[in-house]
Every structure is written in structure tokens, then in C-alpha cells.
Amino acid sequence: MGHTVNLFTRRPDEWKQHVECDITDGLTGKVSGTHRGTIHRKSNNPIDVIPQADVIIFCLPVHLYRTVLDQIAPHISNDKPQVYVGTVFGQAGFDWMVSSSIIHYDQDQPRKNIVTFAIGSIPWICRARTYGERGINYGPKQVNVVAVTPQNKFEELNDLFLEDISSRPLGRGKFELADTFLDLTLSVDNQILHPARCYGLWKKSGGIWDSLETVPYFYRDFDRKSADLLEKLDAEYETIRQAIRKALPQKQFKYMLGYAELEQLDHKSSHVDILASLRDSAQLASIKTPTVEGEDGKRHLDTNFRFFKDDIGFGLLIAKAIAELVKVETPIIDEVIEWAQKLRGDKFIQNGKINFKYCMSQEYLCGIPQVYGLYTVEDLVD
């Protein structure tokens, strides 16, 4: 598409200069096409790759966003008329993060050339076939949603970059503009899907399996227990969304969606059977449950995987913090957080309330709005 691509990575030596990505489906593996590209420059030092950038796009676990934003902040050009800073997955208040780490990097002189953007759901499901050399794309979503601030930069960003990652090369996935970043933060996808499935698996088996062969597929083997938990989490999010709409009636929140609504938008379907959609998804079929080998030789649910690190402290806990602002009770969200934090040794909530002392005790431990100095409902969208 005519772009010059620089890559900031911890493992630059493992990346080839020329990379390829096969377009396929998740069930048969049939390849319908291959996209090829060239990496202009790669480095584990941001000074080598960031100053030239007009568009900076994050493709990494959510819990690492703040760390990397801090790493690149000193090296973003102040001489360019604008630099777009965004992520392919807009969970966890990405606008709060960019404002804190990038725009207010120099607190005495906030940057005025930063355009922040976040894509609501990842536009495609991808996996590495050979790290740093060849990937697999299981196909695009039908529609994508993006939040941009300032909003008048959407058309320019769309033409410059967004169309090139979905609709132009893949034929589907045009972008639509969300009213606020909160639309994305409170829309539910991974942040309820992953914890519900992990908790459901734990309830069924204790999160332990005799061998790798007996570990269930994460999506293909999705069961009713996990689906029920997902629906209960979704219902609590909907209560929070309704309270937000009531508190901020001047906002449209057109894309602040529940799980089924988001599935209908992404895939242009008229009806969503949650259990069937997960079991039958070609894009998700080959994904295994994340496990590690224990001292007993058995496979144990991996509580250090991003499903825990991203979707508890930077997912459910944010919903819990917002729920407290709008005075909404969240017993199921609380139950899942308490289960996960017991496994991992965290103390995010105590006695049913956010434990602010713990949440603020370590830098980037979680992503609740109070970490960024946001203490009112109005703060969340300003």
C-alpha cells in the first residue's frame, strides 16, 4: 500500500526483512491468498524507529500498553503536523493512556500534534506460522469501529491507514466512527469472553488436565457453563452501560454494545447464538486453552497468560471501577475478579469494593480510571 514500515520489537533479530501473511480459514487451512511486505527498519530501541513515524500502531497485549507508551514518548516527533497514535484493540481506556503518557509527557507543555485512535475489536484473527517471517489471517470482520480524537481527523486517518489494513486488501471491514472511546471500553468482547471461559473451565476441571491432548480447545469446545457466565457478565456490563447513558444523555454511545450486539455488527448477522457462534467460528477454531506444565506433569491453566493480565486488571476491574462511580452492583464481575486474584495473588477488590491502595501501589498494575486522575463520570469522556 506504499507505506514504509518500522518495527519496534523486543526480538528484532528474529524478524525477516520480508514477511508474508496467508489469508485462510480456521477450519480447513485452505489459503486463498498471500500478502507480502517489507520491514524498512527494526529495532528494540525506540530512537531507531519512532521519530520517523506518522502513524504508530500498537499490536501487543493490553497490560503492556502503558509501558510501551512511556518507552516511545520521548522519541515521537514534535515537528510533524500530526502523529497518529493508536491500537488495533481499544480495550482499557486507550485515550486515558495516551493522554497520560504521550500528550502530557511534558506536563508544562502538552503536545498538540497527537491524534489518538483505537479500533474497537481486532479487525481479523491472526496467528504466527513462523515468528517474524510468516503469519496466518483467518479473515476480516464485516465492519470495524474506531474512536478518534479529535474526531475531525477520522477521514484523513481512514484514507491514510485504516482502509489499508482491512477493506482495501481484504474486501471487507470498512471503519465507522464511534462517539467516544468509552464506547469501546464498555463494549464487551475479550474482557468478558476470556475470563468467563477460564472460570468455566476451572469450575469444571479445576483448571488441570492429564495431558496436552486432553486440554479442551478454548472456543471449539466452549460449553454451556462458560456461556452462562459470559451472559451474566454481559448483563452486568449492560447495567453499567445504561447507567452511563443516563448520566451522560448528551452522548450518543452508538457503539457501546453488548456481546451479542457486537457480534451482529462485526459479522452482519441477524441473530447470535453465543454458544454456537463460538463453537462454530472458523476464525477461532484452532486456538487452544493456554496451559503450562505443572510439577505433577499435568497441564495447568496458565494464569500468567494475557487472558488474566489483560482481561482482569485492564478489563473487568475497569468495569467494576466505573460501576462504583455510577453506583451499580456487580456481584458476578466481583466473583470472577476474586477468583482470578486469588489464583494470582492480587488484591484488586476487598469486601466487594475496589482496593484503591493496592491498585495504586504499583505502576501499571491495572487500568482503572482513578489511576489517571479520573474520578467522575464526566471525566471518563472529557
N, C-alpha and C positions, 0 to 999 in steps of 0.2 A: 504493500500500500504506500510505499515511498517513505516510510518512517526510518529514522536512524535509531537503533535500539541499544541503549546502555544497560548493563545488568549489575545491580548491587546485590551480592550474594556472599554468604559465608564460605562457599566452596567454588571459587572461580576456576580452579584448576580442573574441576570435573565437568565443566561446560565446554562443549564444542563450539567453534565459531559458527558453524552451520547446523541448524536444528530443524527437526521435522515433527509434524503432528498429524497422525492418521485420524480421519473422520470415520467413525464406525458406530455400530450399535452394541449395546452391552451384552446382549444375549448370544448372538451368533459370532460376533467379532468380525463380521464382513466389513471390509474397508471400501468406502465409497469415494475417497479422495485423500490426498495428502497435501498439507500446506507446508511450505518451506520458508525459512527465514534466516537472516544473518545477524549475529550479535556483533555490533561495532566495537564495543569495549566492555570488559567485565572486570570486576574488582571487588575485594572485600573492604576497600577503603572508600568511603563516600566522596571524598575530594576528587577521586578519579572519574566519577560518573555522574554526579549530581549537578555541578554548576552549569553544564550544558543543557540541562533538561527543560523542556517546555511543558511536558506532561510527566508527572511522577505517579505511577500506579502501584498500589500495594497488592501483592499476591502472597499472603503469608497468614499464619494463624492470628486470630483477633487479639489474643493476650500479648502478642509481641508488637502490636501497632505503636504503642507509646514509646517503647524502647527504640524502635527504628526511626520514628519521627524525631526523637531527640538526637539521634545519630546524624541525620541528614540536615537538620535545621540550620547549622552554621554554614552549610555549603549551597543552599538554594540561592540562586541569583537574585539580587535586588535591582539589577539593571534591566531585566526583561520587563516589558509592559505588563505581562501576567504570567504566572506559573500555576498550572493546574495540579492540585494535589488530591489524589483520590484513591479509592479502593474498590476492588471487584465485589466486595461483600460488606454492606453497610450496617452490620450489627454493632451495637455498643456505643452509639453516640460519636461517630467519627468526626463530626463537626466540633464537638467539645474538645476532642483530642487535638485536632489541627489548630484550633484557636489557642489552646494552652501551649502546645509545643512549637508551632511554626509561626503563627501570626503574632503572638506575643513573646517570641523568642527574646527580643529586646523589649523589655517592659516599658521603657521610656519612649520607644518609637515603634509602634506596631506596624507590621508590614501591610502595605496597601495593595500589593500586586498578586496576592494569593487568591485563587479561586478554588474552593473546596467542593469536592463531589464524592458521592458514594452510590454505588449500584446496590439496589435492594437485595436481590438474590443473584448468586453467581450465574452468569449468562449461559453456562454449559457445565457439564460434569467432565472433568479431565483427570487423568492419571498418568504417571510416568511409566513408559515402557522401558526406557533406558535413561536413567537420570542424566540430565544435562545434554541429551542428544535426541531423544525421540519420545513423544507423548502420544496419548490417546484422547480423543474428544468424542464423547458419546452422543453428541448432537446438541443443538441450541434450544433454548426456551422460545416460546412463541412471541412473548412480549417481555421487555425489560423495563424496569423503573429506576430512575436515578434522581437523587436530590442534588441540587447545585446551589451554591451561594457565592456571589449574587446570582439570582435566577436569570437575569438578562444575559448571562454567559452560556446558557444551555445550548442554544442553536449553534454557536461557534464551537463549543466543545463537542457537540454531536457530530458536526461535519468534520472536525479535525481528528477525532479519535474514536468516539463511541460506535459510529456506524462501521468502523473498520474492524471491530472485534466481534461482530455478530452478523448484522443483516447484509452487509456487502459481501463478505466471503462465504456466509453460510445460508443466505437466502431467507432467514427469519430472525426475529428478535429485535425489532425496532424499539427505540427507547422513548418512554413517556416521562414527563417531569412531575415529581412529587411536590406537594405543597411545602413540606418541611422534612428535615432529617428525622424528626420524631416519628413520621410515618414509617420509616424503615426500622427504627429502633424498637417500635412496639408492634410491627408486623412479625408474625411468628413463622419461623422455619426451623433452622438448626437449633436455636436456643431452647425450643421445647422438644423437638424431634429426638435429638441425641440423648438428652437426659431421660426422657420418657422410655426410650428403648433400653438404655443401660440399666435403669432402675427396674424395668420389667424383666430383663434378663437376670438381674441379681435376685429379684423376688422369686423367680422360677428355679434358679440353679445355684444361687449363692455366688454367681459370677465365676464359677470354677468348672472346667471341663477336663475330661480324662486325657484328651489328645487334641492336636490341632485339627484333625479330621472331624472331631465331634463338635467343634465350635460352630455355632449357627452363623449363617450369613446375616449381616446386620439388617438388610432390607428384605431380601428374598424370603427369609424365614420369619418375618415380622409376625407377631402373634397378637391375639385379642387383648391380653393383659397389657402389653405395651401400647396398643392402640387406645385402650380405655384411659390410660394415664395421659397420653398425648391429648385426648379430647378434654380431659379435666383441666389440664394446664392451659389449653387454648381457651376454655371457658373463663378461667380466672383472668387471663390476658384481656379477654373481651370486656370484662367488668372494668378493668383499668382503662381500656380504650374509651369506653362510654363515659367514664368519669372525666377523662381528659377532654373529650368533646364538649362536655357540659361546662367544664372550667374555662375552655378557650373557644367559645362559639364563633369567634371571628375567623377561625381557621377552618379550611375545608377537610383536611386529613383524608383526601380521596383514596390514598393508597396505604392507609393504616389498616391492614387487613388481617383477618383470622386465617388459620391454616388452610381451610377448605377454599376460602375466597382467593388466597394467594395461589393455590394450585390451579384454580379455574383461570386466573389471569395468566399465569405462566404458560399453561398448556392449552388455553382456549377450550376448555371442556365445560359442559353444561352441568355436570353432576360429578361430585367427587366422593367415592367410597374410599376413605382414608386407608383402611387396611389393604384393599385391593390395589390401590394406586401405588403403595409402597412395595407390595409383593410382586407386582407385575411390571414395575418400571425397568425398561431396558437400560436406562442410563445408570441405574443404581444396582443392578443385579449382581455384579461381580464383587461388591465391597464386603469384606469380611469384618466380623466384630473384632475390635482391637484388643489383643491379649498379649501377655508376656508369660514366659515360663517361670513357674514358681520353684522353690526349693524342693517341693514334693514331686517335681517333674510334670505336674499338670499345668494347664493353661488357665491363667487368672485374668479377669477383666483389667485392662490397663488404665489405672486411674491417673496416670500422668499423660495420657493422650489428650489431644486438643478437645475432645468431646467433654472432658471435665474442665480443663483450663480455660477454654473459650466460653463454654455454654453455662457454666455456673457463675463464676465471678464476673464475666462480661456478657451474661445473658439473663438467667433467672434472677440474679441478685439485683440487676438494674431494674427489672420489673418490680421486684419487691420494694426497692427504694422509692420508685415512683408511686407505687401503691400506697406507701406510708404518707406521701405528700398529698394524695387525694383521698386519704382515709378509707381505703378499701382493704378488706381482709383477704388473705391469700393462703389458706391452710394447705392446699396441695403443693403450691410453689414452696412453702416453708418446709413441708415434709421432704421434698426432693433435695432441697438445699441441705437440710440437716443430715440426710442420708449421705450425700456426697462429701460434706465437710467432715463427717465422722471418719469416712474412709481415708481422707487425705490429710486430716489433722488441722483443718481450718476452723475458724470461729466466726464466720460471717454473720450469723444471727444467733442471738441468745434470747430465750424466753419469748420467742415469736417476733422479735424486733431486730432491726439492723444493729449490729455491734460496731458503731462508728469508730470506737477506739481501736479495735482490731483492724477494721478496713483501712484506716488511715495510718496504721503502724508501719507499713512497708510501701515503698514507692511502686506503683503499678500493680498492686496486689489484686485490685478489682476496678470496675469501671462505673461505679455508682456516680450520679451527677454531683453529689457533695464533694467528691474528690476534686472537681473542677471549680468549686465555689458556687455551685448552683443549688439554691435552697428553696426555690419556689417553683410552682408550675409554670409561671411566665418565663422564668429563667431558661427552661428547657428548650424553648424555641426562639429565643432572642439572641 
